[in-house]
Amino acid sequence: MNNDEKTTFFEELPLSEDILDALYDMRFETCTPIQASCIPYILEGKDIVGIAQTGTGKTAAYLLPLLTLLQQKPRPQNSIGCLIMAPTRELAQQIDQALQGFGYYTNTTGIAVYGGNDGVRFEQERRSMLTGADIIIATPGRLLTHLDLGHLDLSRTQYLVLDEADRMLDMGFIDDITRIASQLPRMRQTILFSATMPEKIETLAKNLMNHPVEVKIAVSKPVEAIRQGAFICNEADKVKILKHIFKQTPPQRAIVFCSSKQKVKELPRLLASQPFKVETMHSDLEQRERDNVMQQFKNGHIPLLVATDIVARGIDVNDIDMVINYDVPRHPEEYVHRIGRTARAGRGGKAYTLVNSRDIQYWRRIEKLLKEHISTEPLPEDCTPPDPKSLRSDCPKSASHRRHRKSQRPKHQTKRKSGKPTQ
């Protein structure tokens, strides 16, 4: 089903009085479209597949009704009432913070379970799991560790939430999720949220869910206050373009998104000559390091943050003045999410994307989604424009074309090495 334009107030929904009191204190009055569509179905006990980008209010869309259901039907003693799976530590932390707010007037118990912590935290998680909790919020890897060690019994868990399922697919967690889900009762309520719906996510939903209701919220366009621009360039000139941008507009609180943690680690060194501090966010950092970097970024002590896309969904900072896509996002929805970090609360903002010839196909998809042509910025004088021929194709080479090219190569070049590919 699709959302409509009707405004729905939380007071109109059959949420518990304790939840409504918390929403009143938090000045939350009206539902977002995803909340208005999902909350009634979840309260009815139906499985839900929600297709919505980050920032649409999906966390409240499942937390509010689940908190109500857990109040109406308390879990058995020493059991886990609800399991929420999230792809990253940062998202798990955000969900946990939201749980503390929405459940302020309830007696709901929650545990956030994720890696990157010391042995003391691991022991706290173990003890909490053994005594039971209403809600566990966990990343797949850490949860599997506890399951394998016998710290956790999910045989009586009645609710399963998979948040940002497409991101978990990208990170290679789908097999882990399937294994974890097999530990829960078959007769449970399952809720899945994803910004996109690739075939593997459809298969996952089919295997884990029982006649789910699909709620799809259209991708919202970026606000007009964002000044968007694209630099059509060669890969080798990207650092020069970054320096050019920062010379024209020194960053106050800006984010550069990269496609890999290798690039994230390399960029600060390449920008070392710049007169401002640069820090990074990527999956190799310890949790304490991530928390420290984010706190400094929020406080304005770090004007420029370079981050991977995996970590990007855990960045919750409102007053960002500029977003730069060092690499073009592979999904158009991700572009909307990234640049939506700027120009909030009536402020202006800038969003630049560095587009090489290899990524032009993805850039065209973004423009198609937005139904507009994003202006092309002039390159700095010391940059060489890419060959126009390399920019003609706006779609990937077809499978038949790849097979034809492969058939033309000598056989010794088509053989693959055994073993797993390196990352």
N, C-alpha and C positions, 0 to 999 in steps of 0.2 A: 504494500500500500504506500501511498505518497502522503506527505504532510499537506495540510491546507493552511489558509491564512487566518483562521479563527484564533483569537487570543484565549488561552486557557490559564486560569489562575490556580495556583497550588491548592487554595482553599476549596476548590470545586472537586478535587480528587479525594478518594477515600484513603488518604494517608493517616497515620496515627496522629493523635493530638500532640504527642511529644515531638514528632518530626515537624509538624506545622509550627509549633512554638519556636523551634530552632531556626526554621526558615524565616519566620517573622523577625527574629533577632538579627539575622544575617541580611535583612532587607531584600529577600528573594520573594517576589510576589507572582510574577508571571512565568510560565513555562517556556522553554525554547521548543521549537518544533519536535525535536527528537524526544524530549521529555514528555510532551503532551501526547505523542503517539505511543511511546513504549510503556509508560508507567501503568496505564489501565490494563494492558495485556499481561504485564508481569504480575500484577496483583491478582489477575485471574488464573495464574499458574501456567501460562502458555510459554513455550520456548520462543525466543526472539532472535532474529538475525537483523542487526541494525547496521545499515550502511551510512556512515556519517564521518566527516572529517573531524580531526581533533579541534577542540575549541567550540563545539556545538552544544556542550553541556551533557555529554553522554555519561560521565561519571555519576552525576546526580540522577540520570535517567534510570540507572539500575540500583544505585545505593538507596535512594529514597524508598522505593517499593520493597526492596529486600529487607531493609531495617523494619519496615512495617510488618512484613510477613514473619520475621523472626520474633517480633513482639507478640503477634497473634498466636503463633505456635512455637513455643520455646523448644530448643533442641534437647535431645536426651543428655543426661549427665556425662561428662568427660568426652563428649563428641565434638566434631567440627560442624557447625551449621552451614557455612557457606565458604567456598573456595574461589578466590578471584585471582586469575593468572594475568600477569603483566610482563611485557618483554624486557623492560629495563628497571634498574633500581630507582631511577628518578621518578618514573611513572608510579611505581609501587609506593614511593614516599608520598607523592601527591594524592593518591587514592586514600592512603592512610590519614593524611591531613584532612581531606574532605570528610572521611568517616568520623573523625573526632568532632568536626563541626556539626554535621547533620545528626549525629547520635548523641549530642551533648546532654540532652534530657532523658536519654534512655540508659539502660544498664548494659548496653551492648559491649562485649569484649572483642577486641581485635588484635591481631598479631601481624606485623609486617616482616616478611621473611625474604631476605635477599643477600647476595654475596658481598664480598669486599669488607667484611667486618672481622673483628678479632674473635678469639676463642671465648671470651666472656659473653659476647653477644650471641654466639652460636649456642652456648649453654642456656642462655635465657630463652632462646627460641625453642630448644628441646623441652625445657620444663613447661613452657606454656602450651606446647602441643600435647604433651602427655596429660595435662589437666583439662584440655579442651578449650574451645573458644567459639564465639558466634561467627566470626569472620576471620579467615586467613587471607592476606594479600601477599602473593609470592611471585618471584621469578622462577621459571621452570627448573633451572639447574640446581638452585639451592633447595627447592622443594624435593627434588629427586634424591638429593643427598640424605635428607631427613627420612624419606620413605625407605631408602635402602638400608638405613641404620635402624629401622624399626621404631622411629620416634613418632610416627604419625599414622593414625587410623582414619581412613576416609570412607569406611564402609557404611557409615550412617549420615554422610553429608548429603543434604537435599538440594543444594543450589551450587551451580558451577557457572562462573563468568569468565569468558575469554575476551580480554580487552586488547584492542589493537592487534587482532589476529593476523592481519597482513604483515605487520612488522615482525611478529613471531615467526611467520613463514620465512621472511627475508633473513632472519637470524638463524634459521635451521632448527627451530624448536618444535616443529610439527610432530615429529615422532615422539618427542618427550611428552608433549601434551596428550597425545593418544594413549601413551603408557600411563600417565597420571589419571586420565579420565577413566581408564579401565578399573581403577581402584574404587571408583564411586558407584553407588547403586545405579542400575540401569533406569529405574523409575525415579528420575530426578528432574529438576527444572534447569535448563541450560540456556544461557544468554551469551550471544557472540556479537561483538562489535568490530567493525573493520572499515577503514577508509575506502578500500577497494575490494572487489570481489573476484579475484583470480580463480581459475578452475580448481586449484588445490584447496582453496578455502571452501568452495562449494562442496567439494568431496568431503572435507572435514565436517562441515555442517550436516551433511547427509548421514555420515556415520555416527555422529555424536548426539544428534537432536531428534526430537519426535514431532513431526509436522509443524515446523517452526513458522511463525508469522514473520514476514519480511517487511521491515520498515526502512525506506530509503529516503534520505534527506538530500536534496539537491545541493551540490557544492556552491557555496556562496562566493560571489566575486569579491576581489579585494576592494577595500574602501577607496573612494576617489581621492582621499587625502594622500595616498601613497604615490609618489612620483616614480614610475617604473621606467627602466631603461636597459638596453642590452648592448654589450660590446661583442661584436662578431670578430673573433680573433683567432690567432694561432695559439696552441697550448703553451708554447715557449714564451709567449708575451704576457701571460696572465699576471705574473708578479709585477711587471712593469705597470700594468693597468691598475692593480691594487694601489701601488704607490702613487699613481696619478690621481686616483679617486681621493686618497687620504690627504694629498697635498691641497686639493681643491676644497675638501670638506674634512677637516680633522675629526676623527670619531670621538663622540662623547660617551655613547653606549651603543656599540655596534657588534653584529655577529657576522662572521664569515662561515658559510656552510661548505664542507668538502665531502667528497664521496668516499674517502677512505681515511683511516687513522694514520696511514703513512704520510699523506699530504698534510693532515692536521699537525703532525709532529714536525714536519719540515718547514711549514710556513713561518713560524716565529723566527726561526734562524734566518730565513730569507728577508724578513722584515726587520731585522735587528737594527738597521740604520734609522728606523722611524723613531721620532721623539715621543713615543708613548708606550705604555706597557701592554704586552700581548700575552694572553694565557690560553690554554687549550682545554677542551673537554672531549674525552674519548674513552673507550671501554677498558683501556689498560690502566687507567688511574685507579688508585685505591679509593674507597668510598670517602674517607676523611679528606683526601685531596679534592675530590669532586665537590664536596660540601663547602670546603674552604674557598675554592675558586668561585662557586656560585654566589656565596655570601659577599665576596669582594666585588663581583660583577654587579650585584644588586645595589651595593653601597656606593657604586661609582668609582671605586679605587682601581678598577680595571676597565679601560675604555673599549678594548677590543677583545672579543672572545672568538676563537677559532674552534669549530665543533663538527663532529660527524653527525650525520642524519639520525643515526640510532639514538644518540644522546639528545638530539635536538628536541624530541617530543617531551623531554623532561625539563626543558628550560621554561620557567614560568616567571618572566619579567615583563612588565607592561610598557615602561617608558624607554623603548629602544628606538633610536633615531635613524638607524640605517641597517639594512640587511643586504649582504652580498652573497650571491650564489657563485662560488668559485667553480663549481660544477653544476650542470643543469640537472635538476631532479628528474628521475626516470618516470615518476607518476605526476601528471598535471596537478592532481589534488595536493600533492606534497608542496608544490610551488606556492599554491594559495595559502597553505598552512605556514610555510616559512615566512613569506613576506607579511603575513598577517600579524607577525610579532611587532611590527612597527605601526605608527599612525593610530595608536589607540587613545581612547578617552579624548577625542577631538583634536589630538595633536597631528602634525604633519610627519612625514617620513619618506625615506628614499629606499628603493630596492633596485639593485643592479645585478645583472646576470652575465657571466662571462661564457660565451657560446663558441666553442670550437667547431670545426667542420664535422667531427665525429658525432657531436651532440645536436647538430642542427635539426635532426629529425624529431628529437624530444622537445625542442624549443617550439617547433611548428605545432605540436600537439597541445602545448600549453596555450599558445595563441588561439588555437581552435576552441579549446575549452572556454577561454575568456571571451571569445567572439570579438577579438580586437587585435590590431597589429601594434605591438609594443615598439616604441621609438628606438632607433638604433643610435647609439652614442658614437661620436667621432673618436677614433683611436689616437693615443698619444703619438707625437711625431716620431718617436724612436721605435714604433711598432710597425710590422709589416702586415698588410691585410692578407687574409687567406685567399688561396686560389679560388676564383668564382666558380670554377667547375666543381670543386669539392662541396659547394653549397647548394647544388641543384637538386639533389635528392632529398625529399622531406619524409621519406619512410625507409625502414630497414630493408636491406637486401632480402629478397624472398628466399624461402627454403630451397626452391628449385634452383635459384641462382647459386646458392652456396653448394648444393650438390654438384652442379655443373663445374664450378671452380675446383671442387675437391677432386672430381674425376680427371681434371687436366693436370693435377700435380703428380709427380713421380710417386710410386707406391711407398717408397721408404719414408716419404714426408707425411703420409697419412696415418702411419702407425703412432699410436699413443703409448706413452710410458705407463707401466703398471703402477698401481698404488693410488693414493688419494692426491688430488691436485693441491698444490700449495696455495695459501691465501695471500 
